[in-house]
């Protein structure tokens, strides 16, 4: 019971941290999105390296790295992660937090669709309705308003496929994230050296916030991994809605983003789809056989 409570607290910590990401990235909004990603890769790589050395101990850390042999999965997840990070930072910098909220609301629904296509999973009819509503909502937004909520779609699709790649992977999740940053590290260093804005030209406050990006990015991941080992994945799935709910509140209440017709249509269909997904998830949990 104590382990379950600790796991639940860790899950809440992880998703609340991710929910506060718009607040953090608003502090460095004056830095170009591509510069932010380059520094994020560098600082995440360094911070994760020391965290993993302490957490796993050097011998186990080296063993885990040597066990990685699914390089095509690792390269694919690295590409998806870099696109997801870049689009998210761009969304914050261009005052489109609402779209980031919709994107992460869509992740479980996109995962259901991918599960059907790739893993031949058979979700219940409620989850199928959720997928249908999500697709119809995006099409409706396009045909009626003439606009595609591409940020929400990009975030949802990249993170959904990223999750699928991670499901196929046999290596440890934290080791996988560190290796993703290692793969991106040479590109990030070259960009920082020759193309990014020098740190000296940034304000003191912006520099200080930027130095924290490795810690800010890693802490929720470690908390989620801690939680995943102590509570059921189905429970973890419900906690993940903390993040987009917080993004939604921040977008409307704090950052005063306009709820025009396009955004209302996209948001309404997204929330309706999420409602059916949650009902389907509850139904699935209730129908699971109880082990005695």
C-alpha positions, -999 to +999 in steps of 0.1 A: +000+000+000+028+024+009+045+017-024+012+024-043+008+058-024+044+068-032+038+058-068+007+079-070+025+109-055+053+105-080+028+103-109+011+135-097+045+152-093+055+142-129+024+154-146+021+186-126+057+194-136+048+188-172+017+209-167+038+238-155+061+236-186+044+266-203+052+287-172+089+277-174+092+281-212+075+315-210+106+327-190+129+320-219+105+331-247+130+356-260+154+328-270+148+312-305+130+278-303+159+260-321+184+275-297+163+263-267+162+228-281+200+227-286+207+238-250+180+214-238+197+185-255+231+195-240+219+201-204+196+170-204+224+148-217+248+160-189+222+159-161+208+125-171+243+111-173+250+120-136+215+109-125+218+075-141+253+070-128+240+076-092+207+057-097+220+026-115+257+027-104+284+028-131+287-010-137+249-014-142+248+018-163+274+005-187+257-029-189+224-013-198+240+008-225+258-022-240+225-041-242+209-017-266+207-032-301+175-017-315+192+012-331+165+018-357+140+023-329+163+046-311+170+067-342+133+069-349+123+079-313+152+105-313+137+122-345+102+122-330+113+135-297+133+164-313+103+174-335+080+172-304+103+194-283+107+219-311+069+222-319+061+225-281+086+253-276+073+270-308+037+268-294+047+285-262+067+312-279+038+320-303+011+320-275-006+288-286-007+269-253-043+259-260-031+239-290-004+222-269-032+212-245-053+197-273-023+179-286-016+161-253-053+154-248-052+135-281-021+113-273-041+084-257-066+085-285-039+084-312-023+056-292-055+036-296-055+041-333-018+031-336-025+000-314-052-010-339-030-004-370+003-017-357-003-041-329-038-053-341-053-044-308-091-045-304-103-016-283-139-015-270-165+004-289-162+035-266-126+039-275-134+034-312-160+063-309-133+084-293-110+079-323-138+086-347-147+119-329-111+130-328-107+125-365-140+140-374-132+170-352-100+177-370-117+174-404-145+196-393-121+223-381-104+221-415-134+222-438-155+247-418-128+271-407-102+264-434-075+259-407-056+228-396-047+228-359-013+215-369+005+222-336-020+200-317-018+173-344+020+174-346+024+171-308-002+144-305+011+123-334+048+126-326+043+118-290+019+090-298+043+073-323+071+080-298+052+060-272+047+032-298+084+031-305+091+029-267+066+001-264+086-019-289+119-011-273+135-036-249+159-011-233+153+009-201+133+041-206+157+064-188+187+049-207+167+053-239+161+090-232+198+096-224+209+078-256+184+100-276+202+131-262+236+115-270+226+110-306+214+146-309+244+159-289+269+164-318+243+184-338+234+204-307+270+213-300+277+223-336+246+245-336+255+261-303+291+268-314+283+283-349+247+293-352+230+300-318+228+333-301+257+336-277+248+333-240+266+366-233+240+384-253+211+370-233+198+387-201+209+373-168+174+361-160+171+342-193+205+326-188+196+315-153+163+299-165+181+283-194+207+267-171+178+249-153+164+233-185+182+199-179+168+196-144+133+208-154+132+182-183+146+153-163+129+155-129+093+147-142+107+118-162+124+102-132+092+107-112+072+090-139+096+061-141+094+058-103+056+058-105+054+033-134+072+007-112+047+011-083+013+016-098-007+000-127-002+015-162-040+020-164-038+042-133-008+061-148-029+067-179-055+086-159-029+108-143-016+119-177-046+141-181-033+164-154-009+179-179-032+190-207-058+201-182-032+224-166-022+237-201-058+244-209-063+264-177-031+283-182-040+291-218-074+305-210-070+320-175-034+331-173-023+338-209-058+350-220-057+331-254-087+339-275-113+312-278-124+319-314-147+297-334-119+275-347-104+269-313-138+262-297-146+236-323-113+219-320-113+220-282-150+208-279-145+178-302-112+169-285-128+170-250-157+149-263-133+123-277-114+123-244-147+117-225-154+086-246-118+074-242-121+077-204-154+059-204-138+031-225-108+029-202-131+026-171-152+000-188-121-020-197-107-018-161-141-029-146-142-059-170-107-072-160-108-105-141-099-101-104-069-123-095-073-143-063 
